[in-house]
Amino acid sequence: MRKSTCSKRRSLLSGAVALSLLAGPAIAAEPVPQNDLLNAELWMQRSVEYKANALAVYALGRIQLDKALADPNWTAAIEQTGNYQDLPPAVVLDLDETAMDNSAYQTGLVTNGTEFSPKTWDAWVKAERATAVPGAVEFAQYAESKGVKVFYVTNRSADQEEATRRNAQALGFPMGGNVDTFLMSKEKPDWGSAKSTRRAAIAKDYRIVLLFGDNFGDFSDAYNGSEAERLKAYEATKERFGRDWLMLANPGYGSFESAPYGHNFKLSADEKRAKKIGALEPWVAQAQ
């Protein structure tokens, strides 16, 4: 019995070797396509570091909000003019990647090998599947409990407002009561992608005490210039960050990423990548 079993094993092994020789060399796995979003979206969707970073920003927001409410001269809006000290307080939050997490849409671009398009973005918005950025709902509810009106200034378009409202309400964000607190892009003729006109509209009736965003454009209309122009605008306003301008991290997309290629979205992916690499300032070790 033992001898017979060994013979069968040798026979099976010989057959397997013969089949492997007939099959030829192993076929290599298909190469994984390059996608500039991969590490950024892996970090935003899966890392504890991203969650901790977002929680820290909103924890700081609570501290700064309490300071702002105690100081009637405090305002975060460069658009704030006139005698604003007696106006009711408000905070302004951007939505995408500041209050609402769209990483599922972004990671879909990675796994499907596609790029952002208005059509797929519109489908995502109207699916109402965005989740909350860690700490965002809790901060907004805290602000509301302090008698602070929470406004959302977003570059989602006016025809996406109802879906956005339903998504935000389901997540627990304050909805503003009888005040329209969702200020969408193209909702009015002068409400384009730059947000200054919308902040100015709020500042007429409210003292804006804090701004939250993930892009320089959530704080200043100087976001869309060259890298040198953006840096100059940052240097002129940098003392505001951490005080009344609170920035969320977003390595996935934004004006930082398009500035190296002049915000020319008609370029190919390879052309954009080449210009982004060209903008880097690397240290290269000397050959030994």
Rosetta blueprint (number, residue, H / E / L):
1 M L
2 R H
3 K H
4 S H
5 T H
6 C H
7 S H
8 K H
9 R H
10 R H
11 S H
12 L H
13 L H
14 S H
15 G H
16 A H
17 V H
18 A H
19 L H
20 S H
21 L H
22 L H
23 A H
24 G L
25 P L
26 A L
27 I L
28 A L
29 A L
30 E L
31 P L
32 V L
33 P L
34 Q L
35 N L
36 D L
37 L L
38 L H
39 N H
40 A H
41 E H
42 L H
43 W H
44 M H
45 Q H
46 R H
47 S L
48 V H
49 E H
50 Y H
51 K H
52 A H
53 N H
54 A H
55 L H
56 A H
57 V H
58 Y H
59 A H
60 L H
61 G H
62 R H
63 I H
64 Q H
65 L H
66 D H
67 K H
68 A H
69 L H
70 A H
71 D L
72 P L
73 N L
74 W L
75 T L
76 A L
77 A L
78 I L
79 E L
80 Q L
81 T L
82 G L
83 N L
84 Y L
85 Q L
86 D L
87 L L
88 P L
89 P E
90 A E
91 V E
92 V E
93 L E
94 D L
95 L L
96 D E
97 E L
98 T L
99 A L
100 M E
101 D E
102 N L
103 S H
104 A H
105 Y H
106 Q H
107 T H
108 G H
109 L H
110 V H
111 T H
112 N H
113 G L
114 T L
115 E L
116 F L
117 S L
118 P H
119 K H
120 T H
121 W H
122 D H
123 A H
124 W H
125 V H
126 K H
127 A H
128 E L
129 R L
130 A L
131 T E
132 A E
133 V L
134 P L
135 G L
136 A H
137 V H
138 E H
139 F H
140 A H
141 Q H
142 Y H
143 A H
144 E H
145 S H
146 K L
147 G L
148 V L
149 K E
150 V E
151 F E
152 Y E
153 V E
154 T E
155 N E
156 R E
157 S E
158 A H
159 D H
160 Q H
161 E H
162 E H
163 A H
164 T H
165 R H
166 R H
167 N H
168 A H
169 Q H
170 A H
171 L H
172 G L
173 F L
174 P L
175 M L
176 G L
177 G L
178 N L
179 V L
180 D L
181 T L
182 F E
183 L E
184 M E
185 S E
186 K L
187 E L
188 K L
189 P L
190 D L
191 W L
192 G L
193 S L
194 A L
195 K L
196 S H
197 T H
198 R H
199 R H
200 A H
201 A H
202 I H
203 A H
204 K L
205 D L
206 Y L
207 R E
208 I E
209 V E
210 L E
211 L E
212 F E
213 G E
214 D L
215 N L
216 F H
217 G H
218 D H
219 F L
220 S L
221 D H
222 A H
223 Y H
224 N H
225 G L
226 S L
227 E H
228 A H
229 E H
230 R H
231 L H
232 K H
233 A H
234 Y H
235 E H
236 A H
237 T H
238 K H
239 E H
240 R H
241 F E
242 G L
243 R L
244 D L
245 W E
246 L E
247 M E
248 L L
249 A L
250 N L
251 P L
252 G L
253 Y L
254 G L
255 S H
256 F H
257 E H
258 S H
259 A H
260 P H
261 Y H
262 G L
263 H L
264 N L
265 F L
266 K L
267 L L
268 S L
269 A H
270 D H
271 E H
272 K H
273 R H
274 A H
275 K H
276 K H
277 I H
278 G H
279 A L
280 L L
281 E L
282 P L
283 W L
284 V L
285 A L
286 Q L
287 A L
288 Q L
